[in-house]
Amino acid sequence: MTRYKSINGKRIAFTAEEEAARNAEETAWTNGAFDRAMADLREKRNRLIAETDYLALSDQTLSSAMSTYRTNLRNITNGLTTVDDVNNVTWPTKPSE
């Protein structure tokens, strides 16, 4: 498939070098999809853990349900190998404090 660029309002086909460079950019973007998805997942996971950090302080007694919830959040990235795995993660339900 030929790609085109616009120069001074004229449609000009990419050169072979421009095609190769664009293909390399698209491949790099596609190859980085899993890493981007994992970064987003970790960001959400870390935010959810941080929301319950105050319950894990030394002057608090962490309930068994909350401890399990926090453990499940920490382990949520285990075994994920594809973008689909990441997109289909089942988030644990936060127990009442």
Backbone as ProteinMPNN parsed JSONL, in Angstrom:
{"seq_chain_A": "MTRYKSINGKRIAFTAEEEAARNAEETAWTNGAFDRAMADLREKRNRLIAETDYLALSDQTLSSAMSTYRTNLRNITNGLTTVDDVNNVTWPTKPSE", "coords_chain_A": {"N_chain_A": [[0.845, -1.158, 0.0], [0.7, 2.071, -0.963], [1.808, 4.993, 0.57], [1.033, 8.444, 1.114], [2.095, 11.86, 1.125], [1.551, 15.314, 1.876], [2.662, 18.054, 0.178], [2.992, 21.399, -0.129], [0.294, 21.442, -0.84], [0.163, 19.421, -2.697], [-0.254, 16.003, -3.522], [1.993, 13.565, -2.776], [3.741, 10.596, -3.347], [5.197, 8.444, -0.873], [8.716, 7.925, -0.581], [10.796, 4.996, -1.045], [12.459, 4.819, 1.152], [11.105, 6.439, 3.001], [8.774, 4.943, 3.288], [9.86, 2.612, 4.45], [10.815, 3.674, 6.86], [8.433, 4.538, 8.034], [7.097, 2.09, 8.274], [8.782, 0.871, 10.142], [8.344, 2.539, 12.353], [5.617, 1.979, 12.852], [5.783, -0.736, 13.471], [7.351, -0.644, 15.792], [5.594, 0.747, 17.476], [3.453, -1.079, 17.614], [4.779, -3.26, 18.767], [5.251, -2.251, 21.266], [2.824, -2.235, 22.53], [1.969, -4.068, 24.536], [3.628, -3.394, 26.698], [2.764, -0.751, 27.178], [0.097, -1.233, 27.881], [0.483, -2.743, 30.216], [1.735, -0.848, 31.822], [-0.343, 0.993, 32.178], [-2.146, -0.655, 33.553], [-0.673, -1.223, 35.903], [-0.51, 1.354, 36.947], [-3.196, 1.914, 37.623], [-3.615, -0.195, 39.436], [-1.723, 0.454, 41.432], [-2.783, 2.863, 42.339], [-5.205, 1.986, 43.456], [-4.24, 0.366, 45.53], [-2.896, 2.298, 47.023], [-5.045, 3.782, 47.936], [-5.92, 2.295, 50.06], [-3.856, 2.186, 51.793], [-3.699, 3.514, 54.265], [-5.071, 1.846, 55.94], [-3.331, -0.153, 56.485], [-1.471, 0.679, 58.239], [0.681, 0.69, 61.169], [-0.817, 1.221, 63.45], [-3.309, 0.316, 62.928], [-5.682, -2.355, 62.48], [-5.644, -4.635, 60.053], [-8.209, -5.985, 58.197], [-9.023, -9.386, 57.356], [-10.3, -9.669, 54.892], [-9.607, -7.245, 53.639], [-6.86, -7.501, 53.56], [-6.625, -9.683, 51.823], [-7.738, -8.536, 49.519], [-5.845, -6.495, 48.979], [-3.602, -8.107, 48.513], [-4.49, -9.528, 46.261], [-4.636, -7.402, 44.457], [-1.901, -6.703, 44.305], [-0.952, -8.979, 43.06], [-2.12, -8.97, 40.576], [-0.896, -8.618, 38.104], [0.404, -10.934, 37.556], [1.155, -13.605, 35.372], [0.214, -12.423, 33.048], [0.44, -12.103, 29.615], [-0.256, -11.068, 27.185], [-1.765, -8.32, 25.356], [-4.507, -8.639, 25.275], [-4.89, -10.253, 27.54], [-4.292, -8.377, 29.525], [-6.262, -6.435, 29.043], [-8.499, -7.856, 29.756], [-8.499, -8.269, 32.47], [-9.774, -9.174, 35.621], [-10.863, -7.21, 38.08], [-10.391, -7.2, 41.594], [-12.978, -6.988, 44.092], [-13.381, -4.285, 46.213], [-13.439, -4.626, 49.667], [-15.662, -3.613, 52.328], [-14.45, -1.268, 54.659]], "CA_chain_A": [[0.0, 0.0, 0.0], [1.487, 3.291, -1.059], [1.408, 6.107, 1.428], [1.242, 9.742, 0.485], [2.272, 13.04, 1.974], [1.111, 16.528, 1.197], [3.674, 19.109, 0.147], [2.444, 22.56, -0.842], [-1.018, 21.102, -1.37], [0.229, 18.363, -3.707], [-0.166, 14.647, -2.983], [3.222, 12.951, -3.285], [3.96, 9.257, -2.789], [6.399, 8.243, -0.06], [9.844, 7.216, -1.199], [11.025, 3.679, -0.431], [13.051, 5.06, 2.468], [10.039, 6.932, 3.877], [7.921, 3.779, 3.565], [10.569, 1.754, 5.398], [10.848, 4.364, 8.147], [7.077, 4.503, 8.593], [6.851, 0.698, 8.68], [9.536, 0.645, 11.375], [7.612, 3.245, 13.417], [4.397, 1.24, 13.159], [6.184, -1.972, 14.137], [7.778, -0.286, 17.149], [4.39, 1.087, 18.227], [2.737, -2.33, 17.852], [5.56, -4.073, 19.701], [5.189, -1.64, 22.587], [1.445, -2.227, 23.025], [1.878, -4.799, 25.8], [4.276, -2.592, 27.744], [1.884, 0.366, 27.491], [-1.064, -1.765, 28.598], [0.918, -3.121, 31.56], [1.987, 0.392, 32.571], [-1.656, 1.511, 32.566], [-2.67, -1.555, 34.574], [0.071, -0.994, 37.144], [-0.889, 2.667, 37.474], [-4.496, 1.763, 38.283], [-3.403, -1.072, 40.578], [-1.016, 1.207, 42.472], [-3.723, 3.843, 42.886], [-6.142, 1.262, 44.315], [-3.521, -0.029, 46.747], [-2.627, 3.515, 47.798], [-6.295, 4.195, 48.569], [-6.132, 1.509, 51.287], [-2.613, 2.152, 52.582], [-3.908, 3.979, 55.636], [-5.582, 0.728, 56.73], [-2.231, -1.076, 56.761], [-0.516, 1.311, 59.148], [0.931, -0.106, 62.369], [-1.824, 1.457, 64.485], [-4.57, -0.207, 62.411], [-5.778, -3.795, 62.299], [-6.1, -4.889, 58.69], [-9.118, -7.135, 58.158], [-8.621, -10.467, 56.458], [-10.829, -9.359, 53.561], [-8.817, -6.163, 53.066], [-5.54, -8.071, 53.284], [-6.784, -10.488, 50.604], [-7.947, -7.574, 48.434], [-4.556, -5.876, 48.665], [-2.756, -9.154, 47.921], [-4.99, -9.763, 44.895], [-4.197, -6.27, 43.631], [-0.457, -6.817, 44.055], [-0.696, -10.127, 42.185], [-2.965, -8.881, 39.382], [-0.091, -8.656, 36.879], [0.992, -12.271, 37.39], [0.676, -14.452, 34.296], [-0.278, -11.679, 31.887], [1.44, -12.171, 28.543], [-0.728, -10.408, 25.972], [-2.6, -7.141, 25.554], [-5.847, -9.138, 25.584], [-4.871, -10.643, 28.957], [-4.329, -7.147, 30.326], [-7.565, -5.791, 28.854], [-9.553, -8.69, 30.324], [-8.25, -8.484, 33.892], [-10.92, -9.025, 36.515], [-10.408, -6.491, 39.273], [-11.044, -7.649, 42.827], [-13.926, -6.061, 44.689], [-12.886, -3.717, 47.472], [-14.343, -4.88, 50.783], [-15.903, -2.452, 53.177], [-13.363, -1.118, 55.593]], "C_chain_A": [[0.905, 1.239, 0.0], [0.92, 4.347, -0.134], [1.755, 7.405, 0.704], [1.45, 10.809, 1.544], [1.808, 14.237, 1.165], [2.207, 17.579, 1.315], [3.14, 20.219, -0.741], [1.127, 22.225, -1.53], [-1.013, 20.011, -2.422], [0.415, 17.02, -3.012], [1.021, 13.943, -3.64], [3.424, 11.617, -2.583], [5.233, 9.232, -1.951], [7.482, 7.595, -0.899], [9.974, 5.873, -0.5], [11.589, 3.846, 0.97], [12.001, 5.55, 3.466], [9.069, 5.807, 4.247], [8.568, 2.883, 4.616], [10.591, 2.375, 6.788], [9.474, 4.317, 8.816], [6.715, 3.096, 9.046], [7.565, 0.38, 9.993], [8.856, 1.326, 12.563], [6.366, 2.477, 13.831], [4.706, -0.071, 13.882], [6.597, -1.702, 15.575], [6.567, 0.033, 18.018], [3.618, -0.191, 18.59], [3.466, -3.193, 18.877], [5.508, -3.518, 21.121], [3.8, -1.66, 23.216], [1.323, -2.929, 24.373], [2.482, -3.99, 26.942], [3.415, -1.399, 28.143], [0.67, -0.098, 28.287], [-0.692, -2.138, 30.031], [1.177, -1.876, 32.406], [0.669, 1.003, 33.045], [-2.27, 0.67, 33.679], [-1.987, -1.323, 35.922], [-0.294, 0.348, 37.778], [-2.218, 2.584, 38.22], [-4.351, 0.908, 39.542], [-2.754, -0.313, 41.736], [-1.921, 2.243, 43.132], [-4.705, 3.169, 43.838], [-5.477, 0.802, 45.613], [-3.302, 1.194, 47.632], [-3.882, 3.997, 48.53], [-6.555, 3.45, 49.881], [-4.885, 1.451, 52.167], [-2.828, 2.554, 54.035], [-4.43, 2.858, 56.544], [-4.48, -0.242, 57.14], [-1.169, -0.466, 57.662], [-0.417, 0.503, 60.439], [-0.112, 0.097, 63.459], [-3.223, 1.004, 64.05], [-4.527, -1.728, 62.382], [-6.41, -4.04, 60.938], [-6.992, -6.128, 58.694], [-8.595, -8.174, 57.179], [-9.077, -10.179, 55.032], [-10.003, -8.27, 52.882], [-7.411, -6.657, 52.721], [-5.574, -8.892, 51.987], [-6.947, -9.586, 49.387], [-6.62, -6.962, 48.0], [-3.602, -6.882, 48.028], [-3.184, -9.432, 46.485], [-4.603, -8.623, 43.958], [-2.707, -6.379, 43.302], [-0.146, -7.92, 43.052], [-1.418, -10.046, 40.842], [-2.17, -8.96, 38.075], [0.512, -10.038, 36.608], [0.345, -13.021, 36.228], [0.143, -13.729, 33.071], [0.802, -11.656, 30.809], [1.023, -11.461, 27.261], [-1.552, -9.171, 26.332], [-4.022, -7.585, 25.908], [-5.933, -9.586, 27.041], [-5.031, -9.412, 29.842], [-5.709, -6.497, 30.242], [-8.707, -6.562, 29.503], [-9.326, -9.035, 31.792], [-9.554, -8.29, 34.663], [-10.411, -8.405, 37.805], [-11.119, -7.036, 40.498], [-11.968, -6.564, 43.368], [-13.396, -5.593, 46.036], [-13.896, -4.003, 48.586], [-14.612, -3.586, 51.558], [-14.823, -2.429, 54.242], [-13.805, -1.62, 56.93]], "O_chain_A": [[1.76, 1.404, 0.87], [-0.291, 4.561, -0.07], [2.621, 7.459, -0.169], [1.035, 10.67, 2.695], [1.689, 14.181, -0.059], [2.621, 17.943, 2.415], [2.872, 20.024, -1.926], [0.87, 22.661, -2.652], [-2.06, 19.695, -2.988], [1.154, 16.914, -2.033], [1.067, 13.748, -4.855], [3.291, 11.525, -1.363], [6.216, 9.902, -2.267], [7.201, 6.817, -1.811], [9.333, 5.638, 0.524], [11.234, 3.093, 1.877], [11.998, 5.14, 4.626], [8.601, 5.732, 5.383], [7.908, 2.446, 5.559], [10.406, 1.676, 7.784], [9.371, 4.084, 10.02], [6.09, 2.926, 10.094], [7.012, -0.303, 10.855], [8.796, 0.759, 13.654], [6.086, 2.336, 15.022], [3.982, -0.47, 14.794], [6.231, -2.454, 16.478], [6.52, -0.37, 19.18], [3.186, -0.361, 19.73], [2.838, -3.787, 19.754], [5.705, -4.264, 22.08], [3.619, -1.153, 24.323], [0.638, -2.429, 25.265], [1.907, -3.913, 28.027], [3.34, -1.066, 29.325], [0.26, 0.556, 29.246], [-1.46, -1.882, 30.958], [0.861, -1.866, 33.596], [0.572, 1.474, 34.178], [-2.841, 1.205, 34.63], [-2.651, -1.238, 36.955], [-0.375, 0.461, 39.001], [-2.351, 3.119, 39.32], [-4.899, 1.245, 40.591], [-3.188, -0.428, 42.882], [-1.836, 2.473, 44.338], [-5.008, 3.707, 44.903], [-6.095, 0.847, 46.677], [-3.499, 1.133, 48.846], [-3.787, 4.556, 49.622], [-7.324, 3.92, 50.719], [-4.865, 0.742, 53.173], [-2.205, 1.992, 54.936], [-4.257, 2.908, 57.762], [-4.672, -1.06, 58.041], [-0.089, -1.034, 57.828], [-1.316, -0.273, 60.766], [-0.278, -0.773, 64.313], [-4.206, 1.282, 64.736], [-3.454, -2.32, 62.272], [-7.568, -3.693, 60.704], [-6.575, -7.196, 59.144], [-7.813, -7.86, 56.281], [-8.336, -10.414, 54.077], [-9.726, -8.358, 51.686], [-6.845, -6.266, 51.699], [-4.665, -8.804, 51.162], [-6.356, -9.846, 48.338], [-6.306, -6.913, 46.81], [-2.87, -6.538, 47.1], [-2.343, -9.556, 45.596], [-4.278, -8.857, 42.794], [-2.302, -6.172, 42.158], [0.809, -7.814, 42.283], [-1.328, -10.98, 40.045], [-2.725, -9.335, 37.043], [1.068, -10.271, 35.536], [-0.881, -13.062, 36.118], [-0.338, -14.377, 32.141], [1.934, -11.242, 31.059], [1.837, -11.27, 26.357], [-1.979, -9.007, 27.475], [-4.668, -6.967, 26.754], [-6.936, -9.331, 27.708], [-5.814, -9.415, 30.791], [-6.257, -6.061, 31.254], [-9.765, -5.994, 29.774], [-9.905, -9.996, 32.299], [-10.326, -7.37, 34.393], [-9.622, -9.011, 38.529], [-12.319, -7.306, 40.45], [-11.76, -5.375, 43.127], [-13.015, -6.398, 46.886], [-15.072, -3.66, 48.463], [-13.875, -2.606, 51.444], [-14.344, -3.479, 54.67], [-13.033, -1.588, 57.888]]}, "name": "protein", "num_of_chains": 1, "seq": "MTRYKSINGKRIAFTAEEEAARNAEETAWTNGAFDRAMADLREKRNRLIAETDYLALSDQTLSSAMSTYRTNLRNITNGLTTVDDVNNVTWPTKPSE"}
